[in-house]
Amino acid sequence: MTDCIIELCGVTKMYRSKAAVRNANLKIYRGEIVGIIGKNGAGKSTLLKMISGHVYPTSGELHFFNRAAAGEQSFFERMGVLIEQPGLYPNISAYENLKLLAIAYGLSDRETTIEKLLRLVGLDPKNTAKVKSYSMGMKQRLGIAVALLGSPDVLILDEPINGLDPQGIVEIRELILELNATGLTILISSHILEELSKIATKYAIIHQGEFAEVISKEELQQRCEERIEISVEEAREALPVLERELKITQYKVVDSRTVYVYDEHIRIRQIVQELAQHGIMVDSISRHKQSLEQYFLERTESAGERHD
Ligand SMILES: Nc1ncnc2c1ncn2[C@@H]1O[C@H](COP(=O)(O)OP(=O)(O)OP(=O)(O)O)[C@@H](O)[C@H]1O
């Protein structure tokens, strides 16, 4: 995954004297699912609107495929966008909605394209029901089909899970993973980290217009995993005791003094006792457990209030 297709270089969007997004730096690689996480008003939509060309940055630069995007409309045409409610005609079917757009886009081979797209998002091309009778989840699927109509390289979804019931959330998640498996790069925003945790490969946490953190899926999993953190004088001396006496099989030596233990059955007291019996003094030991939401709240509360 070495192909950087979108790069934000110090991108800022001011609305009068207020920065909706400030100095955003981010690299998005082909095939990633990037979760933009932030509370209401954090700047998620503004960020996605800048990337999709709906809003111009006040300063900074956007690069697509390693070239500056300014003035290059063709770059923005390579993005499929679903921001806010999909603009659908309520009194016609899903198929007819897509047909109108396909005509407007001048697409050839419309019937096959539309049928394929509707099937891809899990809607029946033969369903003649009016879109106004659709559930939220079905409308969201159709919105995604609309976004995919121009065969984009990047799909941008602003809070697509908002307002969906649990079943709808699962279905949209599955759809996103299926689309990603076809090679599509996806940017998706949410105010709930947990909701994106099953799909995103990278997270950008945005707080009051600024990125509080950009973190990979693996890093996030590591930070939120449950473990016992043990600090001793010499980690390598503790390992035989952990393995032989305590039968610990899942552990990681983090540095010369620190070991993380992942076995769930083991208790802190047992570890301290056993190590002490073998003449190894524990400097510190604690159980580390942090939920995704706790992690997110810490990043978005500790940053403090901004003064414009
Ligand atoms: N067109 C605009 N004019 C003036 N201020 C705006 C405009 N659009 C957004 N803002 C302000 O910029 C800030 C970021 O808004 P934005 O919609 O990007 O946040 P968000 O994270 O998407 O929030 P939400 O989840 O509530 O949609 C907010 O303070 C908002 O009021």
The ligand as a MOL file (V3000), in Angstrom:
LIG
                    3D

  0  0  0     0  0            999 V3000
M  V30 BEGIN CTAB
M  V30 COUNTS 31 33 0 0 0
M  V30 BEGIN ATOM
M  V30 1 N -21.0180 27.0820 5.5970 0
M  V30 2 C -20.6090 27.3840 6.8330 0
M  V30 3 N -20.6170 28.6420 7.2920 0
M  V30 4 C -20.1840 28.9590 8.5240 0
M  V30 5 N -19.7390 28.0350 9.4280 0
M  V30 6 C -19.7320 26.7600 9.0380 0
M  V30 7 C -20.1570 26.3470 7.7300 0
M  V30 8 N -20.0290 25.0000 7.6430 0
M  V30 9 C -19.5460 24.5810 8.8290 0
M  V30 10 N -19.3700 25.6240 9.6620 0
M  V30 11 C -18.8460 25.5520 11.0320 0
M  V30 12 O -17.6090 24.8730 10.9850 0
M  V30 13 C -17.4900 23.9840 12.0950 0
M  V30 14 C -17.2710 22.5650 11.6000 0
M  V30 15 O -18.4710 22.1380 10.9730 0
M  V30 16 P -18.6100 20.7340 10.2400 0
M  V30 17 O -19.9900 20.6350 9.6930 0
M  V30 18 O -17.4860 20.5570 9.3150 0
M  V30 19 O -18.4330 19.7520 11.4820 0
M  V30 20 P -18.8280 18.2130 11.6090 0
M  V30 21 O -17.7370 17.5740 12.3880 0
M  V30 22 O -19.1490 17.6450 10.2880 0
M  V30 23 O -20.1010 18.2940 12.5120 0
M  V30 24 P -21.5170 17.5010 12.4160 0
M  V30 25 O -21.2080 16.1040 12.8200 0
M  V30 26 O -22.3490 18.2340 13.4170 0
M  V30 27 O -21.9620 17.6490 11.0060 0
M  V30 28 C -18.7580 24.1510 12.9190 0
M  V30 29 O -18.5000 25.0700 13.9520 0
M  V30 30 C -19.7430 24.7170 11.9290 0
M  V30 31 O -20.6940 25.5280 12.5810 0
M  V30 END ATOM
M  V30 BEGIN BOND
M  V30 1 1 1 2
M  V30 2 1 2 3
M  V30 3 2 2 7
M  V30 4 2 3 4
M  V30 5 1 4 5
M  V30 6 2 5 6
M  V30 7 1 6 7
M  V30 8 1 6 10
M  V30 9 1 7 8
M  V30 10 2 8 9
M  V30 11 1 9 10
M  V30 12 1 10 11
M  V30 13 1 11 12
M  V30 14 1 11 30
M  V30 15 1 12 13
M  V30 16 1 13 14
M  V30 17 1 13 28
M  V30 18 1 14 15
M  V30 19 1 15 16
M  V30 20 2 16 17
M  V30 21 1 16 18
M  V30 22 1 16 19
M  V30 23 1 19 20
M  V30 24 2 20 21
M  V30 25 1 20 22
M  V30 26 1 20 23
M  V30 27 1 23 24
M  V30 28 2 24 25
M  V30 29 1 24 26
M  V30 30 1 24 27
M  V30 31 1 28 29
M  V30 32 1 28 30
M  V30 33 1 30 31
M  V30 END BOND
M  V30 END CTAB
M  END
